[in-house]
Amino acid sequence: MVECLTTSMKKEIKMKNPYNELGIDKDSTIEQIKKAFRKKSKKTHPDAGGTNEEFDDTKKAYLILSNAKKRKQFDETGTVGEDEPKQHIHNEIAAVFFGVIKHNEHNIEYVDIINKVLDVFSKAIKTAINTNVDLRNKIEKNKKLIPRILKKDNNDDNIFVGFINAEINSLRDSIQNNDDIIERLNIATSIVEVYKCEYKEVEPNPISSFDKRRGYAHSEYLKL
C-alpha cells in the first residue's frame, strides 16, 4: 500500500488560494493546517453534503500547504506541481477495506471495519514518520564523516565526499517520498473517518449453573 502511494502523475496547475480554501492565515503552522483540513473536509466531502469539486479543492489546498516545497512554490509563483491521480487515493482505500474484510472473514459481523481501516492508515503514518527520523539521523551521521575523510595531497577532488553526498541526497529523496505518503494517508484518513460501521458486540460465554457448581465444588476441594 505504501509503495503504491508513492506513484505519481505530475502536472503544473493553477489553483485557488489554498489559504483561503482552508480558511487559515499565511503563517499558519503545520498543525493548524492539518486541523483546518480535517474540519473543512468533513463539510466538503460528497458523503457529508459537499460536492466532488469542493472536496477536490480542499484536498489540493492541503497537499500544497502540508508540503514545505510546494507551499513555498505557491507563495512565490501561484502555481504548484499536482501529483495525485483522481482515483488513486480511493483505490488505496478500497484495497485496505477489502484487505480488512478478507483478514477477518470468519467473524466479520463482529468487526468495526471502518476503525480497522483507520488503524491501518494510522500505523502506516507512524511507520513513515519513524522511518524519516531514522533517515535524518543517518544524514547527520554521514555529514560528520565528511571532515574526517581527507586526501593526503589536500586536493579538492575527494571521491569519498562525493559518495557521502550522493548517499545524503538519496536519503533526502526517501524522506520526501515518505512525506508524500504521509500526505496521502492523511487525506485517506479524512475520507474514511466520516463513515461508521455497525457491528455485533462480542458476547461473553455464559457460565452454566452446572459449571458454577462444579467450580465452587472444585474450589472447596482445594481448601481441604
C-alpha positions in Angstrom: 0.0 0.0 0.0 2.7 2.5 1.0 4.7 1.8 -2.2 1.6 2.4 -4.3 1.1 5.7 -2.7 4.5 6.9 -3.9 3.4 6.5 -7.6 2.7 10.0 -9.0 1.4 11.8 -12.1 2.7 15.3 -12.1 1.4 18.3 -14.0 1.6 22.1 -13.5 -1.6 23.6 -12.3 -3.1 26.9 -11.4 -5.5 26.7 -8.5 -7.5 28.6 -5.9 -5.7 30.2 -3.0 -5.1 27.3 -0.6 -5.0 29.5 2.5 -8.4 30.9 1.6 -9.7 27.4 0.8 -8.8 26.2 4.3 -9.7 29.5 6.0 -6.2 30.0 7.5 -3.5 32.7 7.7 -0.4 32.6 5.6 1.8 32.0 8.6 -0.2 29.0 9.9 1.7 26.1 11.4 1.5 22.6 10.0 -0.7 21.5 12.9 -3.1 24.4 12.2 -3.1 23.3 8.5 -4.0 19.7 9.5 -6.7 20.8 11.8 -8.2 23.2 9.2 -8.1 20.4 6.6 -9.9 17.9 8.7 -12.6 20.4 9.6 -13.1 21.6 6.1 -13.1 18.1 4.6 -15.9 17.0 6.8 -18.0 19.7 5.2 -16.9 19.4 1.6 -16.8 15.6 1.3 -19.6 14.4 -1.0 -20.8 11.9 1.6 -21.1 14.8 4.2 -23.1 17.1 1.9 -20.4 18.6 -0.2 -19.5 18.1 -3.9 -16.7 16.3 -5.6 -15.3 19.7 -6.9 -15.4 21.2 -3.4 -13.6 18.2 -1.9 -11.0 18.2 -4.6 -10.2 21.9 -3.9 -9.9 21.0 -0.2 -7.5 18.2 -0.9 -5.4 20.2 -3.3 -5.1 23.0 -0.7 -3.9 20.6 1.9 -1.4 18.9 -0.4 0.2 22.2 -1.1 0.3 23.7 2.4 1.4 20.5 4.1 4.5 20.2 1.9 7.1 22.8 2.6 8.5 22.8 -1.0 5.1 23.1 -2.6 4.0 25.7 -0.2 7.0 27.9 -1.0 6.4 27.3 -4.7 2.8 28.5 -4.4 3.8 31.5 -2.3 6.3 32.6 -4.9 4.5 31.7 -8.2 0.9 30.9 -7.5 1.3 27.5 -9.2 2.4 24.1 -7.9 3.0 20.6 -9.2 0.0 18.4 -8.6 0.8 14.7 -8.0 -2.4 13.0 -7.2 -4.3 10.9 -9.8 -8.0 11.4 -9.5 -8.9 7.9 -8.3 -5.6 6.9 -6.7 -6.4 7.5 -3.0 -9.9 5.9 -3.4 -8.2 2.9 -4.9 -5.9 2.6 -1.9 -8.8 2.9 0.5 -10.6 0.2 -1.4 -7.6 -2.1 -1.2 -7.3 -1.6 2.5 -11.0 -2.0 3.0 -11.2 -5.4 1.2 -8.0 -6.4 2.9 -9.5 -5.9 6.3 -12.6 -7.9 5.2 -10.5 -10.8 3.9 -8.4 -10.9 7.1 -11.5 -11.0 9.3 -13.8 -13.0 7.0 -14.6 -15.7 9.7 -16.0 -13.2 12.2 -16.6 -10.1 10.0 -20.0 -9.4 11.7 -18.2 -8.6 14.9 -15.6 -6.3 13.3 -15.7 -2.5 13.2 -14.4 -2.4 9.6 -14.0 1.4 9.5 -11.9 1.6 12.6 -9.8 -1.3 11.3 -9.1 0.7 8.1 -8.3 3.8 10.0 -5.9 1.8 12.2 -4.1 0.6 9.1 -3.6 4.2 7.9 -2.6 5.3 11.4 0.1 2.6 11.7 1.4 3.4 8.2 1.7 7.1 9.1 3.6 6.3 12.3 5.9 3.9 10.3 6.6 6.6 7.8 7.3 9.2 10.5 9.6 6.9 12.4 11.4 5.9 9.2 12.1 9.6 8.5 13.5 10.1 12.0 15.9 7.2 11.2 16.8 8.6 7.8 17.5 12.1 9.2 19.8 10.5 11.9 21.7 8.7 9.1 22.1 12.0 7.2 23.6 13.6 10.3 26.0 10.7 10.8 27.1 10.9 7.2 27.7 14.6 7.5 30.0 14.0 10.4 32.1 11.7 8.1 32.9 14.4 5.6 35.6 16.3 7.5 37.2 13.0 8.5 37.9 11.7 5.0 40.9 13.6 3.6 43.2 13.2 0.7 46.9 13.1 1.6 47.7 15.7 -1.0 44.9 18.0 0.1 43.4 18.0 -3.4 39.8 19.2 -3.5 38.7 16.3 -5.7 37.6 13.8 -2.9 35.7 10.9 -4.3 34.6 9.7 -0.8 33.0 13.0 -0.1 31.2 12.6 -3.4 30.0 9.2 -2.3 28.8 10.6 1.0 26.9 13.5 -0.6 25.3 11.1 -3.1 24.1 9.0 -0.2 22.8 12.0 1.7 20.8 13.1 -1.4 19.4 9.6 -1.7 18.3 9.7 1.9 16.7 13.1 1.4 14.7 11.7 -1.6 13.5 8.9 0.6 12.4 11.4 3.3 10.4 13.4 0.6 8.8 10.2 -0.6 7.7 9.3 2.9 6.4 12.9 3.4 4.3 12.4 0.2 3.0 9.1 1.7 2.0 10.8 4.9 0.1 13.5 3.0 -1.9 10.9 1.1 -2.6 8.8 4.2 -3.9 11.9 6.0 -6.2 12.6 3.1 -7.4 8.9 3.0 -8.0 9.2 6.8 -10.1 12.3 6.4 -12.2 10.5 3.7 -12.8 7.4 5.8 -13.4 8.9 9.2 -16.8 10.5 8.1 -18.1 6.9 8.0 -19.1 4.4 10.7 -19.6 0.7 10.7 -22.3 -1.2 12.5 -21.2 -4.5 14.0 -22.2 -7.0 16.6 -20.8 -6.8 20.1 -18.9 -9.9 21.2 -20.9 -11.5 24.0 -19.0 -13.3 26.8 -19.6 -17.1 27.0 -22.3 -17.6 29.7 -21.3 -20.0 32.5 -23.8 -22.6 33.1 -25.2 -23.3 36.6 -23.6 -26.7 36.4 -20.2 -25.1 35.7 -20.7 -22.7 38.5 -21.5 -25.5 40.9 -18.5 -27.6 39.6 -16.2 -24.6 40.0 -17.5 -24.0 43.5 -17.0 -27.6 44.5 -13.5 -27.6 43.0 -12.5 -24.5 44.9 -13.9 -26.1 48.1 -11.9 -29.2 47.4 -8.7 -27.2 47.1 -9.2 -25.8 50.6 -9.1 -29.3 52.1 
